[in-house]
C-alpha cells in the first residue's frame, strides 16, 4: 500500500514537472515568434 502511494506521488510530481516545462517551452516559443 505504501509503495503504491509512493509510486503515485512520484508519478504526480513527474507529471507536474513535465506540464510546467511544457508551459514554459510553449510561452518561450510564443515570445520568440513575437520578437522575430
N, CA, C and O of each residue as an XYZ file, in Angstrom:
144
protein
N       0.824     -1.206      0.000
C       0.000      0.000      0.000
C       0.862      1.260      0.000
O       0.637      2.187     -0.779
N       1.859      1.272      0.897
C       2.748      2.428      0.973
C       3.527      2.599     -0.330
O       3.792      3.716     -0.773
N       3.885      1.468     -0.931
C       4.630      1.507     -2.185
C       3.785      2.125     -3.295
O       4.281      2.906     -4.107
N       2.504      1.765     -3.320
C       1.590      2.306     -4.316
C       1.441      3.816     -4.144
O       1.407      4.568     -5.118
N       1.353      4.241     -2.889
C       1.224      5.656     -2.580
C       2.474      6.414     -3.030
O       2.383      7.505     -3.592
N       3.633      5.822     -2.775
C       4.901      6.428     -3.164
C       4.989      6.554     -4.681
O       5.403      7.588     -5.205
N       4.597      5.493     -5.377
C       4.623      5.496     -6.830
C       3.697      6.570     -7.392
O       4.042      7.272     -8.342
N       2.515      6.685     -6.786
C       1.542      7.688     -7.206
C       2.126      9.090     -7.026
O       1.972      9.953     -7.891
N       2.794      9.303     -5.900
C       3.398     10.589     -5.588
C       4.485     10.945     -6.607
O       4.558     12.079     -7.080
N       5.321      9.968     -6.934
C       6.393     10.182     -7.912
C       5.811     10.504     -9.292
O       6.275     11.420     -9.972
N       4.796      9.747     -9.692
C       4.157      9.987    -10.988
C       3.529     11.369    -11.037
O       3.626     12.064    -12.049
N       2.885     11.768     -9.947
C       2.252     13.081     -9.882
C       3.289     14.193    -10.010
O       3.097     15.149    -10.762
N       4.386     14.060     -9.274
C       5.448     15.066     -9.336
C       6.067     15.139    -10.727
O       6.369     16.226    -11.220
N       6.252     13.989    -11.354
C       6.818     13.947    -12.701
C       5.879     14.619    -13.698
O       6.319     15.398    -14.544
N       4.597     14.319    -13.598
C       3.605     14.919    -14.488
C       3.555     16.431    -14.298
O       3.448     17.186    -15.264
N       3.633     16.858    -13.049
C       3.610     18.281    -12.733
C       4.816     18.982    -13.352
O       4.687     20.046    -13.957
N       5.986     18.373    -13.193
C       7.215     18.946    -13.739
C       7.153     19.015    -15.263
O       7.572     20.004    -15.864
N       6.627     17.959    -15.881
C       6.505     17.942    -17.337
C       5.553     19.017    -17.829
O       5.823     19.670    -18.837
N       4.440     19.209    -17.129
C       3.477     20.211    -17.565
C       4.040     21.620    -17.396
O       3.806     22.494    -18.231
N       4.781     21.832    -16.316
C       5.418     23.134    -16.098
C       6.448     23.398    -17.194
O       6.524     24.503    -17.732
N       7.236     22.379    -17.518
C       8.237     22.504    -18.577
C       7.576     22.783    -19.920
O       8.050     23.621    -20.688
N       6.484     22.084    -20.204
C       5.760     22.285    -21.454
C       5.192     23.701    -21.537
O       5.254     24.337    -22.589
N       4.639     24.194    -20.424
C       4.096     25.557    -20.379
C       5.202     26.566    -20.672
O       5.032     27.477    -21.483
N       6.335     26.388    -20.001
C       7.463     27.297    -20.154
C       7.975     27.288    -21.588
O       8.271     28.338    -22.159
N       8.077     26.090    -22.168
C       8.570     25.941    -23.529
C       7.618     26.606    -24.520
O       8.050     27.287    -25.450
N       6.324     26.400    -24.310
C       5.322     26.992    -25.200
C       5.357     28.517    -25.113
O       5.273     29.197    -26.136
N       5.479     29.056    -23.904
C       5.491     30.507    -23.764
C       6.770     31.103    -24.335
O       6.733     32.193    -24.906
N       7.891     30.421    -24.197
C       9.134     30.948    -24.759
C       9.108     30.876    -26.283
O       9.695     31.725    -26.955
N       8.432     29.870    -26.831
C       8.282     29.795    -28.288
C       7.408     30.934    -28.789
O       7.684     31.525    -29.833
N       6.351     31.240    -28.038
C       5.468     32.338    -28.415
C       6.237     33.657    -28.410
O       6.102     34.472    -29.323
N       7.045     33.856    -27.371
C       7.833     35.079    -27.272
C       8.809     35.181    -28.439
O       9.003     36.260    -28.998
N       9.418     34.064    -28.802
C      10.371     34.049    -29.914
C       9.671     34.419    -31.220
O      10.222     35.150    -32.043
N       8.451     33.909    -31.401
C       7.684     34.229    -32.608
C       7.333     35.711    -32.652
O       7.400     36.340    -33.708
N       6.957     36.266    -31.499
C       6.573     37.671    -31.435
C       7.761     38.586    -31.717
O       7.620     39.594    -32.409
N       8.918     38.241    -31.190
C      10.094     39.089    -31.381
C      10.698     38.935    -32.776
O      11.383     39.839    -33.253
N      10.455     37.810    -33.430
C      11.030     37.549    -34.747
C      10.394     38.427    -35.830
O      10.766     38.332    -36.999
